Amino acid sequence: MALLSGSTLESAAGAARVNRGTLRRWLTLPAFREALQQGQNEVLQTVTGRLVGAFSAALDVLTGDLQSSDARTRSRAAACILARFCDLLQFLSLEQRISALEAWQQNENTNRTS
């Protein structure tokens, strides 16, 4: 679990009550690395779920602030929502561009081997 939480090898080895060399050897074992990767994936899924929930709650707060009687509060909420939306659009654009480049690269590799 210590490796999953981002601990150093030394502190993870201490938590597992093994020496650092043993942990280094375990990290060379495919089964251990696979189990570690699976654990990391599970942690990522849990964190992602929590972030989605927090994002939804934060957006509810900002959306509510858009109805505030205070003009500065409304303005800050609108600016925050628009900025995050622009960030999202940039991310989606980059994701599409990367996917297109990967498809092009795969096509180039296929053409070279044919």
Secondary structure, 3 states (H helix, E strand, C coil): CCCCCCCCHHHHHHHHCCCHHHHHHHCCCHHHHHHHHHHHHHHHHHHHHHHHHHHHHHHHHHHHHCCCCCHHHHHHHHHHHHHHHHHHHHHHHHHHHHHHHHHHHHHHHHHHHC
